[in-house]
Amino acid sequence: MSTNPKRPAFDWKLFFVLWASAMVSTLALFPYLLATGILNLAQLPVPLSTIIRIQLTQSALIYGVAISFGLILAKRVGFGAPYLEAWLSSKAAPGEFKGSLKTAIPLGLSAGLIILVLDLLVFSPLLPASAPKTQFPAWTGFLASFYGAITEELLLRLGFMTLIAWASRLIASTPDHRPKNLGVWTAIILSSIVFGIGHLPATAKMMALTPLVVSRAVILNGIPSVAFGWLYWRHGLEAAMLAHFTADLVLHVIAPAAIP
């Protein structure tokens, strides 16, 4: 008889909750894209409805794959979404839930403020005077904050960071086959760099991608991403999402002219 421990069953309830959330938040991004000019109706080669259908189809596939592999690998490295898992299984939420909230919200606020201060004092004075100062309705920024908090965390934290942490076990692991701290921090840093680079296409819609502009996008987005990665590791996916949402509220609602 085999002595290998039985692998946990795939959590389909959690998968569909996360996948549906990604689809809804993808739709919520469109008013922001239109308001900021990142998506210009006059320059669209096809009707907006077609663009939305294409984007939803792509998102359904991309996030379906990211969430699937993320949930499978998260169990093997000690990551997860503990509060959603407890809620969907009708179990009591972990006792540290309130503590996670008290950690995630201040970290999110701090991340947003750090971005504002760095941009104001370090980067903005170096940008060309012609650099656009985009204004957009705060409500579109509020909706866009759900996109950042949900879809970006699903892709970068649950998907990419989990994959790197899992792969790091091939180099070094703990006695219970979990990644060592160095492996997790490597995953946090790499996912943060990718997160910053991932903002370059949107930045290119607003200004030329000079070395300064590229550095600005990678640094201003990468710094808070490190905090989100740490939260995912120590408190779960929900804490990372909450901190990301809080930071985006600062950037897109409280100070809606600031676009890193």
WOPE-V621688 format. One record per residue. N is the residue number from 1. RES is the residue in three letters. D_FIRST is the distance of its C-alpha to the first C-alpha in whole Angstrom. Layout:
BEGIN
n->{N/N}
res->{RES/RES}
d_first->{D_FIRST/D_FIRST}
END
This chain:
BEGIN
n->{1/2/3/4/5/6/7/8/9/10/11/12/13/14/15/16/17/18/19/20/21/22/23/24/25/26/27/28/29/30/31/32/33/34/35/36/37/38/39/40/41/42/43/44/45/46/47/48/49/50/51/52/53/54/55/56/57/58/59/60/61/62/63/64/65/66/67/68/69/70/71/72/73/74/75/76/77/78/79/80/81/82/83/84/85/86/87/88/89/90/91/92/93/94/95/96/97/98/99/100/101/102/103/104/105/106/107/108/109/110/111/112/113/114/115/116/117/118/119/120/121/122/123/124/125/126/127/128/129/130/131/132/133/134/135/136/137/138/139/140/141/142/143/144/145/146/147/148/149/150/151/152/153/154/155/156/157/158/159/160/161/162/163/164/165/166/167/168/169/170/171/172/173/174/175/176/177/178/179/180/181/182/183/184/185/186/187/188/189/190/191/192/193/194/195/196/197/198/199/200/201/202/203/204/205/206/207/208/209/210/211/212/213/214/215/216/217/218/219/220/221/222/223/224/225/226/227/228/229/230/231/232/233/234/235/236/237/238/239/240/241/242/243/244/245/246/247/248/249/250/251/252/253/254/255/256/257/258/259/260}
res->{MET/SER/THR/ASN/PRO/LYS/ARG/PRO/ALA/PHE/ASP/TRP/LYS/LEU/PHE/PHE/VAL/LEU/TRP/ALA/SER/ALA/MET/VAL/SER/THR/LEU/ALA/LEU/PHE/PRO/TYR/LEU/LEU/ALA/THR/GLY/ILE/LEU/ASN/LEU/ALA/GLN/LEU/PRO/VAL/PRO/LEU/SER/THR/ILE/ILE/ARG/ILE/GLN/LEU/THR/GLN/SER/ALA/LEU/ILE/TYR/GLY/VAL/ALA/ILE/SER/PHE/GLY/LEU/ILE/LEU/ALA/LYS/ARG/VAL/GLY/PHE/GLY/ALA/PRO/TYR/LEU/GLU/ALA/TRP/LEU/SER/SER/LYS/ALA/ALA/PRO/GLY/GLU/PHE/LYS/GLY/SER/LEU/LYS/THR/ALA/ILE/PRO/LEU/GLY/LEU/SER/ALA/GLY/LEU/ILE/ILE/LEU/VAL/LEU/ASP/LEU/LEU/VAL/PHE/SER/PRO/LEU/LEU/PRO/ALA/SER/ALA/PRO/LYS/THR/GLN/PHE/PRO/ALA/TRP/THR/GLY/PHE/LEU/ALA/SER/PHE/TYR/GLY/ALA/ILE/THR/GLU/GLU/LEU/LEU/LEU/ARG/LEU/GLY/PHE/MET/THR/LEU/ILE/ALA/TRP/ALA/SER/ARG/LEU/ILE/ALA/SER/THR/PRO/ASP/HIS/ARG/PRO/LYS/ASN/LEU/GLY/VAL/TRP/THR/ALA/ILE/ILE/LEU/SER/SER/ILE/VAL/PHE/GLY/ILE/GLY/HIS/LEU/PRO/ALA/THR/ALA/LYS/MET/MET/ALA/LEU/THR/PRO/LEU/VAL/VAL/SER/ARG/ALA/VAL/ILE/LEU/ASN/GLY/ILE/PRO/SER/VAL/ALA/PHE/GLY/TRP/LEU/TYR/TRP/ARG/HIS/GLY/LEU/GLU/ALA/ALA/MET/LEU/ALA/HIS/PHE/THR/ALA/ASP/LEU/VAL/LEU/HIS/VAL/ILE/ALA/PRO/ALA/ALA/ILE/PRO}
d_first->{0/4/6/9/12/12/16/19/20/24/27/29/32/32/32/35/37/37/38/41/42/42/44/46/47/48/50/52/53/55/58/58/58/61/63/62/63/60/60/63/64/67/65/62/62/60/61/59/57/56/55/53/51/50/49/47/45/44/43/41/39/39/38/35/34/34/33/30/29/30/28/25/26/27/24/23/26/27/30/31/33/32/35/35/31/32/35/33/31/33/32/35/36/35/38/39/40/44/43/42/45/47/46/46/49/51/49/50/53/54/52/55/58/57/57/60/62/60/62/65/66/64/64/66/69/68/67/70/73/72/68/68/68/66/66/64/64/62/60/59/57/56/54/53/51/49/48/48/45/43/43/43/41/38/39/40/37/34/34/36/36/32/31/33/31/28/29/31/27/27/30/29/27/26/24/22/22/25/29/31/35/36/34/35/38/38/37/39/42/41/41/44/46/45/46/49/49/48/52/54/54/56/58/59/61/63/64/64/61/62/61/62/60/57/57/58/55/52/53/54/51/49/50/49/46/45/45/43/40/40/40/37/35/36/37/35/37/39/41/41/43/45/46/47/49/51/52/53/55/57/57/58/59/61/62/62/64/62/59/57}
END
